[in-house]
Amino acid sequence: MPRTTRVLLSAGLLASSALVTGCDGGGTDPLQGGDDYSTLDALGELPESAAGDAPLVLTGDLARASEIGGLDRPSNPDDSDPVHEWISGLGGGTLQSDVFVPWPQALFPSTSQPVEAKDTYGWSVLDVDAFAAVSLPPDDFLVVSGDFDDKTLDGGLAEVDGEEDIVTDLDGADHDTGTLDPTPLNRYGAPTRLAEDDGRIAASPNTEAVRDWLDDTESLADDDSYADLARALDEHDVYSAVFTAAEDGDPAAAMLGEGAGPEEVEELRAELDGVLPDDPYDTIGLGWASDDDGALVVTAYHFDSDDAAENSKDALEELYRSGTGQRSQTSFSDYLEVDGVEADGSVVVVTSRPAEEAPLGYAFEALQSRELLFLSS
């Protein structure tokens, strides 16, 4: 389906007037794996209608991560041991793992096996070179790239009523979980809508989001904060990444949760005074790369101005080097050893390496558990 590449006005980039296909907003190219992988291109595959207010965005280049990790991609989805060994290796399943890819539930649900996806949809995780996903249950959205064409989804999938080029694995309305039986792409049993375009496949229980992907509506690549973070991560040649909006409000209350009393919140607030940067940041990008010195963790924080970023650089470095997790009561330096901290425009980038005996995926765990490294003032 022809469309015109968008212009990212905030970056001053002139977009081509060439006609392309698929959702690749923000002047981006279609998502690919290997040498052409880009987190900015990954964001261009995710329509704003699929993102919600505070999305958790996951993306990875499985082709390159497999190469870096020395992992052989299995060819038979029915051969469970090699499949789980490959997936576990990519996901940092052991302390010896050289790579970390944050797996979205929609790509590899715990309730099904790749062979089931292959039989149902004509493809599985083993056929994926790169992916971009929004994890926002029940509206998860997934785009995968690989050796796909307009025949991949032929199988037993039915066309969605009134939606040309969109097929579904089950009859029923969006998010209808009447069967309660998980499907290979949805653990809640809701119908999954799918569409193929230019070697990529979009999948979601939200028909509107898949239609927006085909029609090139606004994407996360059109959001300045996400786009700036993606460019910062791409400068470090990351092969996987996570993006999310920072939580609004009081960081002490966010850490303690709804059950905390006023005195408890006030006590923690006093402990945090002077620990976090004075200026708040609005968005976080977290990526994994590899260079001649080994595994590299790249964390980028987006502030509302260049001055705020510059003023926050030293505080962030001190937090990484000397801070202690409020939940783990363990020094952050026991997990991440800082390589450098720099401000580039409105973004502060912290590069670090996993400490000895520390899991490569620690930063993602800290992000999910609301540790101080990822709480804005």
Salt bridges, closest charged atoms under 4 A:
ASP24 OD1 - ARG3 NH2 2.39
GLU45 OE2 - ARG200 NH1 2.71
ASP127 OD2 - LYS118 NZ 2.96
ASP129 OD1 - ARG73 NH2 3.81
ASP139 OD1 - HIS175 NE2 2.36
GLU163 OE1 - ARG211 NE 3.08
ASP174 OD1 - ARG193 NH2 2.98
ASP198 OD2 - ARG200 NH2 3.92
ASP215 OD1 - ARG211 NH1 3.43
ASP216 OD1 - ARG3 NH2 3.35
ASP216 OD1 - ARG6 NE 3.46
GLU218 OE2 - ARG6 NH1 3.10
ASP228 OD1 - ARG231 NH1 3.28
ASP228 OD2 - HIS302 NE2 3.50
ASP237 OD2 - ARG64 NH2 3.08
GLU247 OE2 - ARG370 NE 2.78
ASP250 OD2 - ARG269 NH2 2.24
GLU266 OE1 - ARG269 NH1 2.41
ASP282 OD1 - HIS302 ND1 2.94
ASP291 OD2 - ARG353 NH2 2.84
ASP293 OD2 - ARG353 NH2 3.92
GLU310 OE2 - LYS313 NZ 3.22
GLU317 OE2 - ARG321 NE 2.88
ASP339 OD2 - ARG353 NE 3.01
